[in-house]
């Protein structure tokens, strides 16, 4: 039997989390404020979701729209607050003004996680040189995943990049799992699976009524069925 592909669903609250798990999600990305593409949620939301579901939850560490770190002290404090609320996995990623990885900010924030697993999010799709970014982060403690569409414009534009990176799995800088998200549609799945990509991230696709409505278990279940062939 083939290994089960990972399905990660964006959750904004407990209702989303419960529906996502019921539909077959393997993991949640917990954020607030999707108008800013996802910011750090409230600690109370983290605690509520940890009490409501038993699938892993990756909590966003991001203070404002864009990919600049902003106040690193606030990020470190937020990481501590999220961990006290029960968070054990995280999502982060910071670029400098030239589009390179902000190593100082990543080092400080990742250091505050003390070995917790984390995803470098779609900042990689805005990086000036994504191969250089991967090389710089190759041995970072806890980093096990890149959330990427392959291009800032989404999976349609980034498909060739995703397939090329999947083909380099295991090389230095490419040991981390590819988690594909950003304009991802069901028709992309078969080709990505064939390339060995085994992790998928959805947000709006799990919400038939758009971001103004909740996650629907039925929508998540449709993705689960497609991922299982």
Secondary structure, DSSP 4 states (H G I P E B T S, - for coil): -PPPPEEEEEESSHHHHHHHHHHT-SEEEE-B-GGGT-B---HHHHHHHHHH--SEEEEE---SSSS----HHHHHHHHHHHHHTT--EEEE--B-TTSSB-HHHHHHHHHHHTT-EEEE-GGGGG-S-HHHHHHHTTT-TTEEEEEE-SSTT-HHHHHHHHHHHHTTTTSTT--SEEEE-SS--GGGHHHHHHTT--EEEESGGG-TTGGGS---HHHHHHHHHHHT-
